[in-house]
Amino acid sequence: QVQLVDSGGGTVQPGGSLRLSCTASGSVISVVSMGWYRQKPGQERELVANLALGYRPEYADFVKDRLTISRPGNRATAYLQMNDLKTEDTAVYYCIAQTGPRAFWGQGTQVTVSS
């Protein structure tokens, strides 16, 4: 079992930045990838970024070099640095950790981009 805690969301103006954090506990050693999905009202969750051990980061097309995912030392915490935020980035962002066939989700953190 893996437990995840999302944090770092908030309200920013267009062009602003936020850094999301995802801290895992439990069977952290079994986590092979960590990433984020986001969900807008009335829409399905969509992949934002993912980082698997031994692989390059994977980003959604809409990221366009504005976001950077990292997991220093492949330890328990992953980060999503979000720059040049746009109003269309407003959503609830959910951390995900995978241990082979199983996926675990964080509780989500709200990101609102508004002037």
MIDOSE-1310 file (N, C-alpha, C; in nm, 2 decimals, decimal comma, always signed):
residues 115
qvql	+0,08/-0,12/+0,00/+0,00/+0,00/+0,00/+0,09/+0,12/+0,00; +0,04/+0,22/-0,07/+0,11/+0,35/-0,08/+0,00/+0,46/-0,05; +0,04/+0,55/+0,04/-0,05/+0,67/+0,07/+0,02/+0,79/+0,01; -0,06/+0,88/-0,05/-0,01/+1,00/-0,12/-0,08/+1,12/-0,06
vdsg	+0,00/+1,23/-0,04/-0,05/+1,36/+0,00/-0,01/+1,46/-0,10; -0,12/+1,52/-0,16/-0,10/+1,63/-0,26/-0,09/+1,76/-0,18; -0,01/+1,86/-0,23/-0,01/+1,99/-0,17/+0,05/+2,09/-0,27; +0,03/+2,22/-0,24/+0,09/+2,32/-0,33/+0,00/+2,40/-0,42
ggtv	-0,13/+2,36/-0,42/-0,22/+2,43/-0,51/-0,26/+2,56/-0,45; -0,33/+2,64/-0,53/-0,37/+2,77/-0,49/-0,42/+2,85/-0,60; -0,44/+2,99/-0,58/-0,49/+3,08/-0,68/-0,38/+3,17/-0,73; -0,36/+3,18/-0,86/-0,25/+3,27/-0,91/-0,31/+3,34/-1,03
qpgg	-0,25/+3,45/-1,07/-0,28/+3,52/-1,19/-0,22/+3,45/-1,31; -0,28/+3,48/-1,43/-0,22/+3,42/-1,55/-0,07/+3,47/-1,56; +0,01/+3,37/-1,60/+0,15/+3,40/-1,61/+0,23/+3,36/-1,48; +0,15/+3,33/-1,38/+0,22/+3,30/-1,25/+0,27/+3,16/-1,24
slrl	+0,32/+3,12/-1,13/+0,38/+2,99/-1,11/+0,33/+2,93/-0,98; +0,33/+2,80/-0,98/+0,31/+2,72/-0,86/+0,39/+2,59/-0,86; +0,42/+2,54/-0,74/+0,49/+2,41/-0,74/+0,41/+2,31/-0,66; +0,37/+2,21/-0,72/+0,29/+2,10/-0,65/+0,39/+2,00/-0,59
scta	+0,35/+1,95/-0,48/+0,43/+1,84/-0,42/+0,34/+1,72/-0,40; +0,40/+1,60/-0,40/+0,33/+1,48/-0,38/+0,42/+1,39/-0,29; +0,38/+1,37/-0,17/+0,47/+1,29/-0,08/+0,40/+1,15/-0,05; +0,48/+1,05/-0,08/+0,44/+0,91/-0,06/+0,48/+0,86/+0,07
sgsv	+0,40/+0,77/+0,13/+0,44/+0,69/+0,25/+0,39/+0,55/+0,23; +0,44/+0,46/+0,31/+0,41/+0,32/+0,30/+0,51/+0,25/+0,22; +0,47/+0,17/+0,12/+0,57/+0,09/+0,04/+0,63/+0,18/-0,07; +0,70/+0,28/-0,02/+0,76/+0,38/-0,12/+0,87/+0,31/-0,21
isvv	+0,94/+0,21/-0,16/+1,04/+0,14/-0,23/+0,98/+0,07/-0,35; +0,85/+0,04/-0,35/+0,79/-0,03/-0,46/+0,73/+0,06/-0,57; +0,74/+0,20/-0,55/+0,69/+0,29/-0,64/+0,78/+0,30/-0,77; +0,73/+0,27/-0,88/+0,81/+0,28/-1,00/+0,78/+0,40/-1,09
smgw	+0,67/+0,47/-1,06/+0,65/+0,60/-1,13/+0,56/+0,69/-1,05; +0,58/+0,82/-1,06/+0,49/+0,91/-1,00/+0,46/+1,02/-1,10; +0,34/+1,08/-1,09/+0,29/+1,18/-1,18/+0,17/+1,25/-1,14; +0,12/+1,33/-1,23/+0,00/+1,41/-1,20/-0,10/+1,39/-1,32
yrqk	-0,23/+1,39/-1,28/-0,34/+1,40/-1,37/-0,42/+1,53/-1,32; -0,50/+1,58/-1,41/-0,59/+1,69/-1,37/-0,73/+1,67/-1,41; -0,82/+1,73/-1,35/-0,96/+1,71/-1,38/-1,03/+1,84/-1,37; -1,10/+1,88/-1,48/-1,18/+2,00/-1,49/-1,32/+1,96/-1,47
pgqe	-1,41/+2,05/-1,42/-1,55/+2,02/-1,40/-1,62/+1,96/-1,52; -1,68/+1,85/-1,50/-1,75/+1,79/-1,61/-1,67/+1,71/-1,71; -1,54/+1,70/-1,68/-1,45/+1,63/-1,77/-1,38/+1,52/-1,70; -1,32/+1,43/-1,78/-1,25/+1,32/-1,73/-1,10/+1,37/-1,69
relv	-1,04/+1,29/-1,60/-0,90/+1,31/-1,57/-0,82/+1,30/-1,69; -0,72/+1,38/-1,70/-0,62/+1,37/-1,81/-0,48/+1,38/-1,76; -0,39/+1,31/-1,83/-0,25/+1,31/-1,79/-0,19/+1,45/-1,80; -0,11/+1,49/-1,70/-0,04/+1,61/-1,71/+0,11/+1,58/-1,73
anla	+0,17/+1,50/-1,64/+0,31/+1,46/-1,65/+0,33/+1,33/-1,57; +0,43/+1,25/-1,61/+0,46/+1,13/-1,54/+0,61/+1,11/-1,55; +0,66/+1,05/-1,44/+0,81/+1,02/-1,44/+0,82/+0,88/-1,38; +0,87/+0,79/-1,47/+0,90/+0,65/-1,44/+1,05/+0,63/-1,42
lgyr	+1,08/+0,54/-1,33/+1,22/+0,51/-1,30/+1,29/+0,47/-1,43; +1,41/+0,53/-1,46/+1,49/+0,49/-1,57/+1,44/+0,55/-1,71; +1,33/+0,63/-1,70/+1,28/+0,69/-1,83/+1,28/+0,84/-1,82; +1,27/+0,90/-1,94/+1,26/+1,05/-1,94/+1,11/+1,08/-1,90
peya	+1,10/+1,21/-1,85/+0,96/+1,25/-1,82/+0,87/+1,25/-1,94; +0,74/+1,22/-1,91/+0,64/+1,22/-2,01/+0,54/+1,34/-1,98; +0,51/+1,42/-2,08/+0,43/+1,54/-2,06/+0,31/+1,54/-2,16; +0,20/+1,59/-2,12/+0,09/+1,61/-2,21/+0,13/+1,72/-2,31
dfvk	+0,06/+1,72/-2,43/+0,10/+1,81/-2,53/+0,07/+1,96/-2,49; -0,03/+1,98/-2,41/-0,07/+2,11/-2,37/+0,04/+2,17/-2,27; +0,13/+2,09/-2,22/+0,23/+2,14/-2,13/+0,32/+2,24/-2,19; +0,37/+2,21/-2,31/+0,45/+2,30/-2,40/+0,56/+2,37/-2,32
drlt	+0,64/+2,29/-2,25/+0,76/+2,33/-2,18/+0,73/+2,43/-2,06; +0,61/+2,43/-2,02/+0,58/+2,52/-1,91/+0,59/+2,45/-1,78; +0,59/+2,31/-1,78/+0,59/+2,23/-1,66/+0,71/+2,14/-1,65; +0,76/+2,12/-1,53/+0,87/+2,03/-1,51/+0,84/+1,94/-1,39
isrp	+0,85/+1,81/-1,42/+0,83/+1,71/-1,31/+0,96/+1,66/-1,26; +0,98/+1,63/-1,13/+1,10/+1,58/-1,08/+1,07/+1,50/-0,96; +1,17/+1,41/-0,93/+1,16/+1,33/-0,81/+1,30/+1,30/-0,76; +1,35/+1,40/-0,69/+1,50/+1,40/-0,65/+1,54/+1,27/-0,58
gnra	+1,64/+1,21/-0,63/+1,69/+1,09/-0,57/+1,59/+0,97/-0,57; +1,49/+0,98/-0,65/+1,38/+0,88/-0,66/+1,33/+0,85/-0,52; +1,31/+0,95/-0,44/+1,27/+0,93/-0,31/+1,12/+0,95/-0,30; +1,07/+0,98/-0,18/+0,93/+0,98/-0,15/+0,85/+1,10/-0,20
tayl	+0,91/+1,20/-0,24/+0,84/+1,32/-0,28/+0,87/+1,36/-0,43; +0,77/+1,38/-0,50/+0,78/+1,43/-0,64/+0,72/+1,58/-0,65; +0,77/+1,65/-0,75/+0,74/+1,79/-0,76/+0,69/+1,82/-0,90; +0,60/+1,91/-0,92/+0,55/+1,95/-1,05/+0,56/+2,11/-1,04
qmnd	+0,67/+2,16/-1,11/+0,68/+2,30/-1,12/+0,60/+2,35/-1,24; +0,51/+2,44/-1,21/+0,43/+2,49/-1,32/+0,45/+2,64/-1,34; +0,49/+2,68/-1,46/+0,52/+2,82/-1,49/+0,43/+2,87/-1,60; +0,42/+3,00/-1,61/+0,34/+3,06/-1,72/+0,20/+3,00/-1,72
lkte	+0,14/+2,99/-1,60/+0,01/+2,93/-1,59/-0,10/+3,01/-1,67; -0,19/+2,94/-1,73/-0,30/+2,99/-1,81/-0,44/+2,96/-1,74; -0,54/+3,04/-1,78/-0,67/+3,02/-1,72/-0,72/+2,88/-1,74; -0,68/+2,82/-1,86/-0,72/+2,69/-1,89/-0,65/+2,58/-1,81
dtav	-0,55/+2,62/-1,73/-0,49/+2,52/-1,64/-0,57/+2,50/-1,51; -0,67/+2,58/-1,49/-0,76/+2,57/-1,37/-0,82/+2,43/-1,37; -0,79/+2,36/-1,26/-0,84/+2,22/-1,24/-0,80/+2,17/-1,10; -0,85/+2,05/-1,07/-0,80/+1,98/-0,95/-0,69/+1,89/-1,00
yyci	-0,57/+1,90/-0,94/-0,46/+1,82/-0,98/-0,44/+1,70/-0,88; -0,43/+1,58/-0,94/-0,42/+1,46/-0,86/-0,28/+1,39/-0,88; -0,22/+1,36/-0,77/-0,09/+1,29/-0,78/-0,13/+1,14/-0,80; -0,04/+1,07/-0,87/-0,06/+0,92/-0,89/+0,07/+0,86/-0,87
aqtg	+0,07/+0,74/-0,81/+0,20/+0,66/-0,79/+0,16/+0,52/-0,83; +0,25/+0,46/-0,91/+0,23/+0,32/-0,95/+0,33/+0,23/-0,90; +0,29/+0,11/-0,86/+0,38/+0,00/-0,82/+0,35/-0,12/-0,91; +0,40/-0,11/-1,03/+0,36/-0,22/-1,12/+0,22/-0,21/-1,16
praf	+0,14/-0,31/-1,13/+0,00/-0,31/-1,18/-0,10/-0,22/-1,09; -0,05/-0,18/-0,98/-0,14/-0,10/-0,89/-0,11/+0,05/-0,90; -0,22/+0,13/-0,89/-0,21/+0,27/-0,89/-0,27/+0,33/-0,77; -0,21/+0,43/-0,71/-0,26/+0,50/-0,59/-0,28/+0,64/-0,62
wgqg	-0,38/+0,71/-0,57/-0,41/+0,85/-0,59/-0,40/+0,93/-0,47; -0,36/+1,06/-0,49/-0,37/+1,15/-0,38/-0,51/+1,21/-0,37; -0,53/+1,30/-0,28/-0,66/+1,35/-0,26/-0,69/+1,47/-0,35; -0,59/+1,52/-0,42/-0,61/+1,63/-0,51/-0,59/+1,76/-0,45
tqvt	-0,54/+1,86/-0,53/-0,52/+1,99/-0,49/-0,57/+2,09/-0,60; -0,64/+2,19/-0,56/-0,71/+2,28/-0,65/-0,61/+2,38/-0,70; -0,60/+2,40/-0,83/-0,52/+2,51/-0,89/-0,62/+2,60/-0,97; -0,62/+2,72/-0,93/-0,71/+2,82/-1,00/-0,62/+2,93/-1,05
vss	-0,64/+2,96/-1,18/-0,56/+3,06/-1,25/-0,67/+3,17/-1,30; -0,66/+3,28/-1,24/-0,76/+3,38/-1,26/-0,71/+3,52/-1,24; -0,75/+3,62/-1,32/-0,71/+3,75/-1,30/-0,81/+3,83/-1,22
